[in-house]
Amino acid sequence: MDEQQTFDVVVVGAGPAGLMAGLACAESGLRTAVAGPEADPRDSRSAALLDGSVNLLKRLGVWQQLAAASEPLTAIRLIDATGTLLRAPEVLFRASEIGLPAFGYNVPNAALTAALEATSHSNLTRLIDRKATVVDLAGNSAMLSTNSHGMLGARLVIAADGRDSPTRTAAGIKTSSWSYTQAAVVTAFSHSRPHYGISTELHRRAGPLTVVPGPGNTSNLVWVETKEDAERLMALDAAEFTRELSGHIGSLLGMLSDFAPRRTYPLSGRTASPLAAHRVVLVGEAAHVIPPIGAQGLNLGFRDAATIAEFAGDAQCAGEDIGGDALLERYGRARQSDVAFRVFAVDLLNRSLLSSIPGAHLARGFGLFALASNRALRARVMREGVMPSTSNPSLMRPFAATGEITAG
Ligand SMILES: Cc1cc2nc3c(=O)[nH]c(=O)nc-3n(C[C@H](O)[C@H](O)[C@H](O)COP(=O)(O)OP(=O)(O)OC[C@H]3O[C@@H](n4cnc5c(N)ncnc54)[C@H](O)[C@@H]3O)c2cc1C
């Protein structure tokens, strides 16, 4: 029979949310194992990580390895390109308006997971394993089997095993799923004009087209289209694709060149309820899947990770069961409104673009007009976008706010 290794916490899945949850739990004083395969180094996506997420990376000593590959996002520009009769004004959100040098940074996914993997911690064990499976959740600790590391025991299991999470299923947690008629075409490219750290979002009838600044004169593209048009864009040669993109963004970035291979991601959504049960808490896409609009997905995942690390660390210090019902309920309550609000807001924005009802465009136009003209409203929206008032784990606050010494 296989020998059993015992931990306080086992994280199943080693994508960015799982690696972050493992490191944050280790930093909170919990003996933690992260079980999952190594990340796909060909992931050419990037993630716009907002201020709280960057603070978390800094506190955990990950940021030093990432800073050079990342680009600050100093402003976000929204442009109404719906072609409706009443065109909404352009809105420019500047981070300086809320006293920040940047809203966050655009970070390549491959560099992010490599930096998280490379950050060691004395409380953290990394188990490279393709399949960790929960076999028992009924007792005072959970039992998991793995392909290559025998049996694992833990009082708390963190399911970070992605949108189809087998660990979530084992805990009996149900999900609601929905899909959209759209897909995102993703690539990176160089350009002759500087981006000045401004992320530009064109609101089009088929969905947003977003150009996010990368290091130097490079940018990442997330172009949401109908599924048919996304397929057509994927089939274009480089010159045709360049021409079509230029047709939308005009001379904003000058001449476009050096496109990375394109990939496409169908848009879908999924939420789990509850967010924790039977010694299992859900983080990242195991808990919520939202379309890549407004840079929310992984920021939510990092807030999940920081929240459970803080709660479980506190519970351990207080001598409580870190996988007990009281802690799971507290986690669910703490994360529910943040997740629900982001899922709702992204869905609403996307559907307001797709809608054929003139009232929907009018309402969106009024919203943009209010944001363009009202500085106080703009500041409130920006603050809430960077770090929601309902969810502010201490690991995500700036150092100056707590005065703590950290691992970073
Ligand atoms: C085009 C696009 C652009 C995006 N841009 C942004 C952005 O700008 N900002 C932002 O915040 N978010 C963004 N996102 C969202 C972000 O990419 C996701 O939230 C994030 O990748 C999800 O990470 P995860 O760790 O939860 O899941 P995953 O990356 O799916 O990781 C799950 C891991 O679990 C492993 N696994 C599964 N089953 C098991 C098992 N039984 N045992 C062990 N391991 C297992 C899998 O192999 C995988 O490695 C974007 C998404 C897309 C599609």
The ligand as an SDF file (V2000), in Angstrom:
LIG
                    3D

 53 58  0  0  0  0  0  0  0  0999 V2000
   -8.4260   35.2090  -24.0190 C   0  0  0  0  0  0  0  0  0  0  0  0
   -8.3940   35.3480  -22.5090 C   0  0  0  0  0  0  0  0  0  0  0  0
   -7.8770   36.5010  -21.9360 C   0  0  0  0  0  0  0  0  0  0  0  0
   -7.8960   36.6610  -20.5470 C   0  0  0  0  0  0  0  0  0  0  0  0
   -7.4140   37.8210  -20.0120 N   0  0  0  0  0  0  0  0  0  0  0  0
   -7.4820   38.0130  -18.6800 C   0  0  0  0  0  0  0  0  0  0  0  0
   -7.0330   39.2380  -18.0950 C   0  0  0  0  0  0  0  0  0  0  0  0
   -6.5840   40.1550  -18.7870 O   0  0  0  0  0  0  0  0  0  0  0  0
   -7.1170   39.3860  -16.7490 N   0  0  0  0  0  0  0  0  0  0  0  0
   -7.6350   38.4040  -15.9480 C   0  0  0  0  0  0  0  0  0  0  0  0
   -7.7070   38.6000  -14.7230 O   0  0  0  0  0  0  0  0  0  0  0  0
   -8.0580   37.2200  -16.4680 N   0  0  0  0  0  0  0  0  0  0  0  0
   -7.9940   37.0070  -17.8010 C   0  0  0  0  0  0  0  0  0  0  0  0
   -8.4160   35.8170  -18.3440 N   0  0  0  0  0  0  0  0  0  0  0  0
   -8.8780   34.7490  -17.4360 C   0  0  0  0  0  0  0  0  0  0  0  0
   -7.7040   33.8690  -16.9660 C   0  0  0  0  0  0  0  0  0  0  0  0
   -6.9400   33.4470  -18.0690 O   0  0  0  0  0  0  0  0  0  0  0  0
   -8.2400   32.6610  -16.2110 C   0  0  0  0  0  0  0  0  0  0  0  0
   -9.0060   33.1440  -15.1180 O   0  0  0  0  0  0  0  0  0  0  0  0
   -7.1280   31.7800  -15.6460 C   0  0  0  0  0  0  0  0  0  0  0  0
   -6.2980   31.3140  -16.6640 O   0  0  0  0  0  0  0  0  0  0  0  0
   -7.7310   30.6020  -14.9120 C   0  0  0  0  0  0  0  0  0  0  0  0
   -6.7130   29.9950  -14.1600 O   0  0  0  0  0  0  0  0  0  0  0  0
   -7.0140   28.7310  -13.2330 P   0  0  0  0  0  0  0  0  0  0  0  0
   -5.7340   28.4400  -12.5210 O   0  0  0  0  0  0  0  0  0  0  0  0
   -8.2410   28.9440  -12.4420 O   0  0  0  0  0  0  0  0  0  0  0  0
   -7.3910   27.5420  -14.2550 O   0  0  0  0  0  0  0  0  0  0  0  0
   -6.4860   26.7580  -15.2980 P   0  0  0  0  0  0  0  0  0  0  0  0
   -5.4350   27.6280  -15.8640 O   0  0  0  0  0  0  0  0  0  0  0  0
   -7.4350   26.0670  -16.2100 O   0  0  0  0  0  0  0  0  0  0  0  0
   -5.7240   25.6700  -14.4090 O   0  0  0  0  0  0  0  0  0  0  0  0
   -6.3150   24.4760  -13.9680 C   0  0  0  0  0  0  0  0  0  0  0  0
   -5.2080   23.4380  -13.8220 C   0  0  0  0  0  0  0  0  0  0  0  0
   -5.7220   22.2920  -13.1490 O   0  0  0  0  0  0  0  0  0  0  0  0
   -5.1600   21.1350  -13.7410 C   0  0  0  0  0  0  0  0  0  0  0  0
   -5.9750   19.9750  -13.3880 N   0  0  0  0  0  0  0  0  0  0  0  0
   -7.2250   19.6470  -13.8360 C   0  0  0  0  0  0  0  0  0  0  0  0
   -7.6190   18.4990  -13.2640 N   0  0  0  0  0  0  0  0  0  0  0  0
   -6.6170   18.0970  -12.4250 C   0  0  0  0  0  0  0  0  0  0  0  0
   -6.4340   16.9780  -11.5520 C   0  0  0  0  0  0  0  0  0  0  0  0
   -7.3720   16.0200  -11.3930 N   0  0  0  0  0  0  0  0  0  0  0  0
   -5.2820   16.8890  -10.8600 N   0  0  0  0  0  0  0  0  0  0  0  0
   -4.3260   17.8480  -10.9720 C   0  0  0  0  0  0  0  0  0  0  0  0
   -4.4420   18.9150  -11.7970 N   0  0  0  0  0  0  0  0  0  0  0  0
   -5.5780   19.0320  -12.5130 C   0  0  0  0  0  0  0  0  0  0  0  0
   -5.1410   21.4780  -15.2310 C   0  0  0  0  0  0  0  0  0  0  0  0
   -4.2230   20.6670  -15.9240 O   0  0  0  0  0  0  0  0  0  0  0  0
   -4.6790   22.9450  -15.1800 C   0  0  0  0  0  0  0  0  0  0  0  0
   -3.2740   23.0150  -15.1630 O   0  0  0  0  0  0  0  0  0  0  0  0
   -8.4250   35.6340  -19.7190 C   0  0  0  0  0  0  0  0  0  0  0  0
   -8.9450   34.4690  -20.3060 C   0  0  0  0  0  0  0  0  0  0  0  0
   -8.9370   34.3220  -21.6870 C   0  0  0  0  0  0  0  0  0  0  0  0
   -9.5280   33.0710  -22.2950 C   0  0  0  0  0  0  0  0  0  0  0  0
  1  2  1  0
  2  3  1  0
  2 52  2  0
  3  4  2  0
  4  5  1  0
  4 50  1  0
  5  6  2  0
  6  7  1  0
  6 13  1  0
  7  8  2  0
  7  9  1  0
  9 10  1  0
 10 11  2  0
 10 12  1  0
 12 13  2  0
 13 14  1  0
 14 15  1  0
 14 50  1  0
 15 16  1  0
 16 17  1  0
 16 18  1  0
 18 19  1  0
 18 20  1  0
 20 21  1  0
 20 22  1  0
 22 23  1  0
 23 24  1  0
 24 25  2  0
 24 26  1  0
 24 27  1  0
 27 28  1  0
 28 29  2  0
 28 30  1  0
 28 31  1  0
 31 32  1  0
 32 33  1  0
 33 34  1  0
 33 48  1  0
 34 35  1  0
 35 36  1  0
 35 46  1  0
 36 37  1  0
 36 45  1  0
 37 38  2  0
 38 39  1  0
 39 40  1  0
 39 45  2  0
 40 41  1  0
 40 42  2  0
 42 43  1  0
 43 44  2  0
 44 45  1  0
 46 47  1  0
 46 48  1  0
 48 49  1  0
 50 51  2  0
 51 52  1  0
 52 53  1  0
M  END
$$$$
